[in-house]
Amino acid sequence: MNKKIVLLTVTLLLVFGIVQVAAAAGMGWGGNGPRMLNSDDWVSPVP
């Protein structure tokens, strides 16, 4: 019984960790997501 609880806890921690990393990565390179970089999005540091 105790081994099952430890295994379940470790599994849930790994799953939550993977989900957080995937959520922080954003929607990916397609579309106009937060990680999409093209020349229209660049801002010149000199006004």
C-alpha positions as CSV (number, residue, x, y, z in Angstrom):
1,M,0.0,0.0,0.0
2,N,2.8,2.4,0.9
3,K,4.7,1.7,-2.3
4,K,1.6,2.5,-4.3
5,I,1.2,5.9,-2.7
6,V,4.8,6.8,-3.3
7,L,4.6,5.7,-6.9
8,L,1.4,7.6,-7.4
9,T,2.9,10.8,-5.9
10,V,6.1,10.6,-8.0
11,T,4.0,10.0,-11.1
12,L,1.7,13.0,-10.4
13,L,4.7,15.2,-9.7
14,L,6.3,14.2,-13.1
15,V,3.0,14.8,-14.9
16,F,2.5,18.2,-13.4
17,G,6.1,19.2,-14.1
18,I,5.7,18.2,-17.8
19,V,2.4,20.1,-18.1
20,Q,4.0,23.2,-16.6
21,V,6.9,23.1,-19.0
22,A,4.5,22.6,-22.0
23,A,2.2,25.4,-20.9
24,A,5.2,27.8,-20.4
25,A,6.4,27.0,-24.0
26,G,3.3,28.6,-25.5
27,M,1.5,27.6,-28.6
28,G,4.6,26.9,-30.7
29,W,5.9,28.5,-33.8
30,G,2.7,28.5,-35.9
31,G,0.2,31.4,-36.1
32,N,0.6,34.6,-34.2
33,G,1.4,33.0,-30.8
34,P,3.7,34.5,-28.3
35,R,6.8,32.7,-29.7
36,M,6.2,33.8,-33.3
37,L,9.0,36.1,-34.4
38,N,9.1,37.9,-37.7
39,S,10.3,41.3,-38.9
40,D,6.9,42.9,-38.1
41,D,7.2,42.1,-34.4
42,W,10.8,43.6,-34.0
43,V,11.1,46.8,-32.1
44,S,14.1,49.0,-32.7
45,P,16.1,49.9,-29.5
46,V,16.9,53.3,-31.0
47,P,13.8,55.6,-31.5
